[in-house]
Amino acid sequence: MPELFGPRQTVLVTCREELEFMGKTKEIHNIITVAWHMPVSQSPLLYAIAIGKTRASYEIINKSKGFVVNFIPFELKEAALTCGKLSGRHHDKFAEAKLTMEESNHIDCPKIKEAIGYLECHVIEEIEAGDHVIFVGEVTHEQFKGERPRLFHCGGSEFKTTK
């Protein structure tokens, strides 16, 4: 049945917060690869992402109440795979995926310089959905840097694009 769900546009969601890990508190700048996302309202502009409850990004977004949806071009597929395989608790995903961190305009959260567009979001609602939580974010800032072929996940490590 999951074959019916794809391919889905893949985005990289960034977030930041201090987390306690092994008795120490450290600030984590995390990236999670997400295929389950969508706009849910035009007025106000709201965007939803689904994050697994066991993920570091779930804990970070739940605590910080902010995230950035980074729309990425097809050529960043290796970065998407890297960010989807590594844990943000143990790895600097920006460094390991060779991505450049920039500060967001309106929320305390990093964004990815190489992205073709961004949605900076402040969490206004969390919805329990089985083994995931749907974070609904109000878009506080958006930017589109220009069209390039986007990344679509087909399953496993297979990706396609639109062009």
N, C-alpha and C positions, 0 to 999 in steps of 0.2 A: 503493500500500500504506500509506503513512503515515496515510491517512484512517481506517484501522482503529484507530489508536492514540488517537484523540481523541473527545470533548473530555477533557482531563486537568486536574485541579486544579492551579492555578498558585500557586507560593509564591515569596517573595523570600528568598534565602539571603544572610545577612550574614557578613562576615569582616573580619579586620584583621591587618596585618603590615607590617613595614618592607620595602620593595622598592627595589632599585637601578634607576633609570631615567635614561638619558642621563647617566651618570656621577655621579648624585646619589642619596642614599638618602633616602626619605621614607616616613612612615607613611601607609598607605592604608586607609581605612574603605570597604569595597566592598559593593555589592549586586549580585547576579546573579539574573535571572529564571529560574526552573527549573520545568519541567513533568515532568521525569523524576526522580521521587522516590518512596519507599515505606518503610513499616515492614518490618523483616526479622526481628525477634525480639521476643518479649514478656518473656523472662527470660534475660539482661538485656534491657532495652528498647533496641533498636538501630534506627537509621533510616539509610537510604541515599539519596544524591543522586548524579546523574551530571553531571559537568562536563567540557566540552570542553577538550582539552589546550592549546589556544591561548589560552584565557581567562585574564585576570589573576586571577580567583578561583581557578583551578586552582593557580596558583603560590602564592597567598596561603594557601590551605587546606593545600596540600602542606607548606608551611614552618611554619605556625602550629599545625597539628593541631587546629583548632577551627572551628566554624561554628554559626550559628543558623538554623533553619528558621522563617521568619515566615509564618504562615497569614494571608492577607489577604482583606478583603471585596471584593465586586464593584466598589465605588466607587473602588478604587485601581487600576483597569485602566490608566489613563493613566500612573501611576507604574510599573506593570509594563512597559509598552511603553518608557518612557524608560530604565529600568534594563536592558532587554534590548537596546537599540540603542547605548548609549554604552559606551565603554571606561573601566574604573576606573583605568587608567593615566593618562588624560588629563582625567577629569571627577570632580567631587565629586557622586556620584549622590544622596546624601542631599539636598543643596541643589537639584540640578536636578530631582529628582522631588518636591520639597517634602515630604520625610518627616523625622520627628523621630527623632534618634538617642538611644537610652538605653543604659546599660551593662547587660550581662548579670549574672545573679546568681552564676554558678559558673565561668564561663570568661572569658578576656580577649578579648571580642568584642562589638561593638555589636549591638543589636536595634532593631526598628522599633516606636515607640510606638503607631502607628496599627493595628498587627496585631491580630487577634482571638485569637491564640494563638502560643506559641513552643515550640520544642524546642532547648535548648542542648545541643550535641553535641561530644564529644571524639573525634577520629578514632582508631579502633582497627585499621582495615584499609583498604588501597587496592587496587583490582582494576582492572587494565588491561582495557579493553573497546573495542577498535577505536580510534576517534578520541576517545573519552571515557575518563575514569577514574571509577570508582564509589568514592566515599568512604563507608565505613560508620562511623557515629558512635554511640558510647554516649551515651544521653540522660542528662545530668547534672542537668538541671532542666527542668520543663515547666510551662506556665501556659496556662490557657484563660480568656479574658475574657468569653465569651458568644457565642452563635450569631448570625451575620448571614449573608446570602447570600454565598457564596464565589465566587471567580473561577475559571473553567475556560477553558483555551485550546483553540480549535478549529482553529487554523492561521493563519499570517500575523498580521494585527492583529484577528482576530475572536475574541470572547470570549462566553461564556454564563454563566449562573448557575443555581443549583438552585431558586430561587424566583421 
